[in-house]
């Protein structure tokens, strides 16, 4: 399995718009084949800092997800939403 942790740093005035784009993405992604977990968390220490924690069965599932129109919409809007560049980390889950 693969784990993706994506950190987003959202401008205060773009918070609601970010959430309006990301919430439908979360709901749809949870139904995708190969998605084990897809959750968004907000930091209690840093305002408007979010982390998407994703667990996927394999790279093929991620490749399919990366073609999702809702994900592509988020990717297109991230520069507008962000106060600094997102950080994405991908790792393998041990057996």
Long-range contacts (C-beta under 8 A, 24 or more apart in sequence): 1-36, 1-55, 1-56, 1-57, 1-58, 1-92, 1-93, 2-55, 2-56, 2-57, 2-58, 2-59, 2-62, 2-90, 2-91, 2-92, 2-93, 3-53, 3-54, 3-55, 3-56, 3-90, 3-91, 3-92, 3-93, 4-52, 4-53, 4-54, 4-55, 4-56, 4-62, 4-88, 4-89, 4-90, 5-51, 5-52, 5-53, 5-54, 5-88, 5-89, 5-91, 6-51, 6-52, 6-54, 6-86, 6-87, 6-88, 6-89, 7-49, 7-50, 7-51, 7-86, 7-87, 7-88, 8-49, 8-50, 8-51, 8-52, 8-78, 8-81, 8-82, 8-86, 9-46, 9-48, 9-49, 9-50, 9-82, 9-83, 9-84, 9-85, 9-86, 10-48, 10-49, 10-50, 10-81, 10-82, 10-83, 11-48, 11-81, 11-82, 11-83, 12-47, 12-48, 14-80, 14-81, 15-48, 17-77, 17-81, 18-50, 18-77, 18-81, 21-70, 21-73, 21-74, 21-77, 22-50, 22-52, 22-74, 24-70, 25-68, 25-70, 25-71, 25-73, 25-74, 28-68, 28-70, 29-54, 29-65, 29-68, 29-70, 29-71, 32-61, 32-64, 32-65, 32-68, 33-61, 33-64, 34-58, 34-60, 34-61, 34-62, 34-64, 34-65, 35-61, 35-65, 48-83, 55-93
